[in-house]
């Protein structure tokens, strides 16, 4: 996945793995993916999701993307 903001800042490629599940992007599944970035993302402009077409049932289509911007709190040491 690639994410581009309104200023043209590109983040990616991002590996789409759901930390809560052993398999991700399976047909009929809902996956939660967190993206960490060292640069500030302004207003979102574009999200690109691609797959290589390999594997069984690889002809699935992405139905919905829901995005939430979450600010990370400073880590205490």
Buried (B, 14 or more C-beta within 10 A) or exposed (E): BEBBBEEEBEBBEBEBBBEEEEEBBEEEEEBEBEBEEEEEBEEEBEBEEEEEEEEEEEEEEEEEEEEEEEEEEEEEE
